[in-house]
Amino acid sequence: MATWNGTFLLFMPTTFGSLRVLGLDPGLAMGLHCIVAIAAGVATFWLLRRLRDPLHRAFVLLAGTLLISPYAFNYDMGALCVAAALVAQSAKAPHLRAAAIGIALIAAFPGLLAHLALSRLPLTPLLLAAGLAALWRIARDGSAGDAQLLEPATRPRS
């Protein structure tokens, strides 16, 4: 990872891998990755405590893990892709369409990852962060039938 031997960094959806694709020094890339990982860890923890829907919680855990870890590959995104497709499909309200499309894009990214990296557009960490923000919006602005999606997870269900 530090010496850029081979093409494996093209297949890494992590912040570290993306920064290395852009030519940053490994030490600087890891330092910036740590900043992103801390922010992602806080956001993931906060969302996991607030969300009640199991599918939304799974999406948060999977996306957050890829933002926190410096070492992952596109084939590690399988479960995230399924969760992203299901979350996007479940957001039916018209005012949530943009958020749902943003999350749906995550489902297509493993196949596009290397092509984007070769084009010097390693966008996966940005898309994952946007996916977490979009899920928060879907949970916050969901329909009346989804009113309990953004309640503390520790609160007993009735």
N, C-alpha and C positions, 0 to 999 in steps of 0.2 A: 504494500500500500504506500510505503514511503518512497520507493525508488522508481515507481511507474514502470514496472516490468510487465508487459503484456497488455491485453485489452480489457481485463476484468473490471477496471474502474468504469468503463462505459456501461456496465450492467448493474451498477450500484445506485439505488434510489436514495441514498443517504446524503446528508449535507456534506459530510467529509468527501465522499466520492464525487459529488457535483463540483465542489470547490477544486478538487484535484484535476478534474476534467478541464476546468477553466484555467489551469496552469499555476495555481497557488502552491506555495511551499507547503510540504506536509505539516510542519509545525504550526504555521499560520492557519492552515485548513482545519487542523484538529482544535486549535483554540477557538476559532469561529464556530466550529461544530459544537463545542462544549457550551457556548452561549445559547445556540439554538436548542440544544438538548435540555438545558435547564428550563428555558421558556416552554418547551414542549412538555416537559415533565410536569411543570406547574399546571399548564392548561389541561393535560390529560388527567391529572389527579382531580382538578376542580370539576371537569366534566363528568368523570366517573362518579364523583360524589353527588352530582346534581341530577344526572339522567337516570330514569327508571326503566326505560325500554331496553330489553336485552340486546336487540339488534343494534341500537344506537351505541350502547355500551361496548359491544364487540367492535364496532367500527372505530370508536375512539381508542380503544386499547391497541388495535392493530395499526392504525395510522400513527398513534403516539409512539409505539415501539419503533417504527421505521424512522421517526424523527429523532428519537433518543439514541438509537444505536448507530455507531459509525460504520458498522460492518454488516451489510445485508445485500442481497442480490434481487434482481427482478423476479426470479422464481420463488422468492420468499413472500411475494405479494399475492399469492393465490387466494388465501382466505380473505384478505383485504378487498380484492376485486369482487368477490361474491358479496361481501357485506356492503360494499359501495353500491353495487348494482341494486341490491335489495333496498337500501336506504333511499336511493334516488327514486326508485319506483314507488316507494311508500309515501313520498311527499307529493300529494296530488293537488294541493291548493295552488291556484294560479300565481299568487304573490310569492310562492316558494320555488317557482320554476327555475330561476337563475341559480339558486342554491343547489337544487337537485341536479341541474346540468353540471355544475362544478364537481359535485360528488361523483356523478356518472363518469366523468372524464378519468377519474382514478382507476376505474375498471379497465380502461383501455391502455393505461400507461405502461404496463410491463412489456408489451410488444413494441412500444414506441421508444422506450428508454434509450437503447443503443443508438437509434437513428437520431434522436434529439441530441445526445451527447456528442456524436460525430459532427453534428451541425453547431456545436458549441452552445447548445440550449439545454443544459441539464436542469429542467424545470420541476422535477419530481418533488423535492422538498417544499418548494413554494406551493405546489398543488396540494400536497398533504396538509400543510398548514391552512390553506384555504378551505380544505375539506373539513377540518376541525371547526373552523369558524362558520362554515355553512351548516354543519350539523347543529351547532349552537343556535343558529338562526332558525333552522327548521324546528327545533325543540321549543324555542322561545315563541315563535310566531305561528306555530301549527294551529290546526283547526280546533274547535271546541272539544271534539272527540279526543284530541291529543293533549288535553289540558294537564294531565298528570305526568307528562314526559319530562318536565324540568323541575321536579320536586326533589327534595333531598332523598337519596337512596336509602337512608336509614329510617325514614318515616314508615311506619307500618301501613300496609295496604288495607283498604276497607272492602 
